[in-house]
Amino acid sequence: MMLQILYMIAFIVLAVLAVGNLIRNVYSVGFLSQRDYHLPLPPPAYPEDKPQLVPHPELLDEAGNVIDEPLLVMRSMSVEDAREQLDALYNQSPGSKEDV
């Protein structure tokens, strides 16, 4: 009986720590997603009052311009279309039966 109580207390402590860690991580990710990053420039190129701010590097294209379009576009498809695409991927895989 005492061992069961000890297990329950240990589980409760671990659950509280896990939930606290989850809340801290969600808060820090939200805070970091709103942060601007400083563009590294050579010292003579810095303006006198403040450095130039740019958005997160993942929001820039290859030329360094800000992307002004959605990064993830989802379209709906029928079950048959999904099955056809999965079958095509399966048949293209190295271990498919068509290769033998």
N, CA, C and O of each residue as an XYZ file, in Angstrom:
400
protein
N       0.826     -1.186      0.000
C       0.000      0.000      0.000
C       0.880      1.263      0.000
O       0.599      2.221     -0.721
N       1.926      1.254      0.800
C       2.814      2.414      0.879
C       3.545      2.637     -0.444
O       3.785      3.778     -0.839
N       3.899      1.546     -1.127
C       4.594      1.655     -2.402
C       3.676      2.271     -3.466
O       4.137      3.037     -4.312
N       2.399      1.943     -3.423
C       1.446      2.524     -4.370
C       1.296      4.026     -4.151
O       1.212      4.795     -5.109
N       1.264      4.428     -2.921
C       1.166      5.867     -2.613
C       2.423      6.590     -3.073
O       2.345      7.701     -3.595
N       3.576      5.969     -2.882
C       4.830      6.555     -3.329
C       4.846      6.711     -4.853
O       5.301      7.734     -5.363
N       4.350      5.698     -5.586
C       4.257      5.786     -7.045
C       3.302      6.901     -7.468
O       3.594      7.641     -8.408
N       2.183      7.026     -6.795
C       1.218      8.074     -7.145
C       1.815      9.459     -6.900
O       1.628     10.362     -7.715
N       2.516      9.633     -5.811
C       3.133     10.932     -5.522
C       4.204     11.237     -6.561
O       4.297     12.370     -7.034
N       5.012     10.248     -6.923
C       6.047     10.465     -7.937
C       5.411     10.813     -9.285
O       5.901     11.695     -9.990
N       4.318     10.123     -9.647
C       3.642     10.417    -10.902
C       3.065     11.824    -10.884
O       3.168     12.531    -11.887
N       2.470     12.249     -9.798
C       1.888     13.589     -9.701
C       2.988     14.644     -9.821
O       2.804     15.648    -10.510
N       4.116     14.432     -9.167
C       5.221     15.389     -9.246
C       5.734     15.486    -10.673
O       5.966     16.586    -11.175
N       5.916     14.334    -11.340
C       6.381     14.358    -12.726
C       5.359     15.012    -13.652
O       5.736     15.727    -14.580
N       4.072     14.776    -13.410
C       3.038     15.391    -14.243
C       3.032     16.901    -14.069
O       2.899     17.631    -15.052
N       3.173     17.383    -12.848
C       3.209     18.825    -12.602
C       4.435     19.447    -13.264
O       4.336     20.519    -13.862
N       5.583     18.792    -13.166
C       6.789     19.299    -13.822
C       6.624     19.324    -15.342
O       7.049     20.275    -15.996
N       6.005     18.279    -15.906
C       5.818     18.225    -17.355
C       4.872     19.326    -17.828
O       5.136     19.969    -18.844
N       3.778     19.551    -17.106
C       2.833     20.597    -17.503
C       3.480     21.973    -17.350
O       3.281     22.839    -18.201
N       4.242     22.186    -16.293
C       4.946     23.454    -16.123
C       5.951     23.696    -17.237
O       6.073     24.815    -17.735
N       6.668     22.656    -17.626
C       7.631     22.769    -18.717
C       6.914     23.068    -20.035
O       7.399     23.867    -20.836
N       5.772     22.436    -20.262
C       4.990     22.688    -21.469
C       4.529     24.138    -21.532
O       4.610     24.768    -22.586
N       4.053     24.664    -20.431
C       3.592     26.054    -20.401
C       4.752     27.008    -20.648
O       4.600     27.976    -21.394
N       5.910     26.758    -20.037
C       7.078     27.608    -20.275
C       7.523     27.558    -21.729
O       7.883     28.588    -22.298
N       7.504     26.373    -22.339
C       7.917     26.252    -23.737
C       6.954     26.979    -24.673
O       7.394     27.650    -25.608
N       5.658     26.857    -24.438
C       4.683     27.549    -25.281
C       4.861     29.056    -25.146
O       4.790     29.777    -26.141
N       5.090     29.537    -23.939
C       5.298     30.969    -23.725
C       6.562     31.444    -24.436
O       6.552     32.488    -25.089
N       7.643     30.690    -24.314
C       8.896     31.136    -24.930
C       8.823     31.069    -26.458
O       9.382     31.936    -27.130
N       8.152     30.069    -27.020
C       8.000     30.006    -28.476
C       7.159     31.181    -28.960
O       7.477     31.785    -29.984
N       6.098     31.512    -28.246
C       5.282     32.659    -28.622
C       6.059     33.951    -28.534
O       5.912     34.821    -29.392
N       6.883     34.092    -27.516
C       7.688     35.299    -27.354
C       8.741     35.408    -28.454
O       8.945     36.485    -29.015
N       9.414     34.286    -28.767
C      10.468     34.310    -29.785
C       9.912     34.499    -31.191
O      10.607     35.028    -32.059
N       8.668     34.076    -31.432
C       8.108     34.251    -32.775
C       7.792     35.713    -33.067
O       7.693     36.094    -34.233
N       7.633     36.531    -32.047
C       7.334     37.950    -32.234
C       8.594     38.811    -32.241
O       8.512     40.024    -32.438
N       9.742     38.206    -32.029
C      10.991     38.945    -31.909
C      11.565     39.299    -33.271
O      11.496     38.491    -34.198
N      12.122     40.475    -33.406
C      12.838     40.865    -34.613
C      14.319     40.526    -34.433
O      14.852     40.593    -33.325
N      14.963     40.169    -35.521
C      16.372     39.821    -35.480
C      17.195     40.973    -36.057
O      16.773     41.628    -37.010
N      18.357     41.212    -35.480
C      19.235     42.275    -35.961
C      20.032     41.766    -37.149
O      20.601     40.675    -37.109
N      20.066     42.553    -38.185
C      20.828     42.212    -39.370
C      22.301     42.520    -39.119
O      22.644     43.667    -38.833
N      23.185     41.514    -39.220
C      24.603     41.796    -38.972
C      25.210     42.617    -40.118
O      25.196     42.189    -41.272
N      25.724     43.760    -39.796
C      26.387     44.640    -40.756
C      27.788     44.950    -40.267
O      28.045     44.881    -39.065
N      28.692     45.288    -41.157
C      30.022     45.690    -40.704
C      29.920     46.971    -39.871
O      28.999     47.759    -40.087
N      30.829     47.201    -38.936
C      30.729     48.346    -38.028
C      30.578     49.710    -38.702
O      29.794     50.510    -38.191
N      31.249     50.045    -39.792
C      31.047     51.378    -40.366
C      29.655     51.565    -40.967
O      29.202     52.700    -41.113
N      28.962     50.468    -41.321
C      27.666     50.589    -41.978
C      26.514     50.775    -40.994
O      25.388     51.037    -41.416
N      26.773     50.646    -39.685
C      25.696     50.813    -38.713
C      25.234     52.262    -38.676
O      26.059     53.175    -38.686
N      23.918     52.483    -38.633
C      23.448     53.847    -38.404
C      23.833     54.297    -36.992
O      24.096     53.466    -36.123
N      23.864     55.567    -36.775
C      24.313     56.100    -35.488
C      23.351     55.771    -34.344
O      23.796     55.572    -33.213
N      22.033     55.708    -34.614
C      21.099     55.562    -33.506
C      20.713     54.113    -33.204
O      20.709     53.739    -32.031
N      20.385     53.267    -34.207
C      19.993     51.888    -33.921
C      20.300     50.987    -35.111
O      20.364     51.464    -36.244
N      20.492     49.679    -34.868
C      20.745     48.752    -35.969
C      19.447     48.469    -36.738
O      18.347     48.658    -36.220
N      19.604     48.015    -37.976
C      18.468     47.706    -38.829
C      17.808     46.408    -38.362
O      18.500     45.429    -38.082
N      16.465     46.391    -38.275
C      15.729     45.209    -37.843
C      15.144     44.496    -39.059
O      14.636     45.133    -39.982
N      15.223     43.165    -39.045
C      14.652     42.354    -40.113
C      13.817     41.248    -39.470
O      14.050     40.900    -38.313
N      12.854     40.691    -40.198
C      12.069     39.586    -39.638
C      12.896     38.305    -39.562
O      14.061     38.273    -39.957
N      12.270     37.258    -39.049
C      12.922     35.962    -38.897
C      13.441     35.479    -40.246
O      12.774     35.686    -41.260
N      14.628     34.833    -40.291
C      15.221     34.398    -41.563
C      14.339     33.451    -42.375
O      14.449     33.425    -43.601
N      13.466     32.673    -41.730
C      12.613     31.759    -42.481
C      11.521     32.494    -43.250
O      10.891     31.909    -44.131
N      11.286     33.767    -42.932
C      10.274     34.547    -43.626
C      10.861     35.335    -44.794
O      10.181     36.177    -45.379
N      12.126     35.064    -45.135
C      12.784     35.747    -46.243
C      13.034     34.762    -47.376
O      13.297     33.584    -47.135
N      12.952     35.249    -48.621
C      13.261     34.385    -49.758
C      14.767     34.395    -50.017
O      15.533     34.920    -49.209
N      15.191     33.816    -51.140
C      16.618     33.697    -51.432
C      17.291     35.054    -51.604
O      18.476     35.199    -51.305
N      16.541     36.053    -52.086
C      17.109     37.383    -52.315
C      17.083     38.249    -51.060
O      17.604     39.364    -51.071
N      16.482     37.749    -49.976
C      16.418     38.516    -48.739
C      15.180     39.370    -48.609
O      15.078     40.170    -47.679
N      14.229     39.220    -49.526
C      12.984     39.973    -49.452
C      11.979     39.227    -48.582
O      12.007     37.999    -48.503
N      11.084     39.982    -47.923
C      10.082     39.374    -47.058
C       9.049     38.655    -47.917
O       8.550     39.204    -48.899
N       8.734     37.416    -47.532
C       7.724     36.637    -48.244
C       6.354     37.146    -47.833
O       6.053     37.228    -46.642
N       5.518     37.491    -48.811
C       4.193     38.032    -48.529
C       3.111     37.070    -49.008
O       2.095     37.497    -49.556
N       3.325     35.787    -48.805
C       2.346     34.790    -49.199
C       2.312     33.716    -48.130
O       3.260     33.585    -47.356
N       1.231     32.944    -48.076
C       1.160     31.896    -47.052
C       2.261     30.852    -47.261
O       2.570     30.478    -48.392
N       2.838     30.396    -46.170
C       3.910     29.414    -46.264
C       3.373     27.995    -46.385
O       4.081     27.096    -46.839
N       2.130     27.793    -45.982
C       1.529     26.470    -46.049
C       0.151     26.619    -46.662
O      -0.714     27.293    -46.105
N      -0.050     25.998    -47.796
C      -1.347     26.032    -48.459
C      -1.861     24.600    -48.512
O      -1.203     23.706    -49.045
N      -3.039     24.400    -47.953
C      -3.636     23.071    -47.942
C      -4.849     23.087    -48.863
O      -5.657     24.016    -48.838
N      -4.959     22.060    -49.662
C      -6.137     21.948    -50.501
C      -6.820     20.633    -50.182
O      -6.181     19.650    -49.807
N      -8.122     20.641    -50.339
C      -8.847     19.414    -50.052
C      -8.761     18.482    -51.252
O      -8.687     18.932    -52.396
N      -8.772     17.201    -50.987
C      -8.734     16.214    -52.050
C      -9.629     15.061    -51.650
O      -9.915     14.851    -50.472
N     -10.056     14.332    -52.635
C     -10.933     13.196    -52.354
C     -10.103     12.023    -51.843
O      -8.878     12.011    -51.960
N     -10.782     11.059    -51.285
C     -10.109      9.866    -50.771
C      -9.458      9.094    -51.914
O      -8.384      8.515    -51.745
N     -10.107      9.086    -53.074
C      -9.548      8.369    -54.221
C      -8.244      9.008    -54.688
O      -7.284      8.306    -55.007
N      -8.211     10.354    -54.727
C      -6.977     11.041    -55.116
C      -5.848     10.735    -54.142
O      -4.712     10.499    -54.553
N      -6.162     10.739    -52.854
C      -5.143     10.440    -51.847
C      -4.628      9.018    -52.009
O      -3.426      8.772    -51.910
N      -5.548      8.074    -52.260
C      -5.116      6.680    -52.457
C      -4.244      6.536    -53.695
O      -3.256      5.802    -53.675
N      -4.597      7.229    -54.772
C      -3.787      7.155    -55.991
C      -2.382      7.698    -55.750
O      -1.397      7.124    -56.214
N      -2.298      8.805    -55.024
C      -0.972      9.370    -54.741
C      -0.163      8.454    -53.838
O       1.037      8.283    -54.050
N      -0.804      7.859    -52.831
C      -0.086      6.933    -51.952
C       0.348      5.685    -52.715
O       1.455      5.186    -52.512
N      -0.518      5.178    -53.593
C      -0.134      4.018    -54.401
C       1.039      4.350    -55.316
O       1.942      3.530    -55.489
N       1.033      5.545    -55.901
C       2.140      5.942    -56.768
C       3.442      6.036    -55.970
O       4.490      5.598    -56.444
N       3.382      6.601    -54.767
C       4.583      6.664    -53.929
C       5.062      5.266    -53.545
O       6.261      4.989    -53.551
N       4.111      4.384    -53.211
C       4.483      3.024    -52.826
C       5.131      2.292    -53.994
O       6.121      1.582    -53.818
N       4.569      2.468    -55.186
C       5.112      1.778    -56.355
C       6.472      2.329    -56.775
O       7.252      1.616    -57.406
N       6.767      3.578    -56.438
C       8.060      4.170    -56.757
C       9.129      3.826    -55.729
O      10.315      4.050    -55.972
N       8.725      3.286    -54.587
C       9.693      3.004    -53.532
C      10.610      1.856    -53.951
O      10.217      1.025    -54.770
N      11.824      1.796    -53.402
C      12.803      0.776    -53.810
C      12.357     -0.650    -53.534
O      12.769     -1.559    -54.255
N      11.534     -0.881    -52.525
C      11.154     -2.245    -52.175
C       9.818     -2.679    -52.732
O       9.252     -3.665    -52.261
N       9.293     -1.970    -53.725
C       7.968     -2.339    -54.253
C       8.061     -3.612    -55.088
O       9.144     -4.009    -55.519
N       6.910     -4.245    -55.309
C       6.878     -5.532    -56.022
C       7.166     -5.363    -57.505
O       7.600     -6.313    -58.156
N       6.935     -4.169    -58.055
C       7.183     -3.951    -59.484
C       8.665     -3.978    -59.815
O       9.026     -4.217    -60.967
N       9.543     -3.737    -58.831
C      10.986     -3.723    -59.090
C      11.543     -5.130    -59.248
O      12.619     -5.303    -59.820
N      10.841     -6.126    -58.758
C      11.371     -7.493    -58.758
C      11.216     -8.148    -60.080
O      11.612     -9.301    -60.247
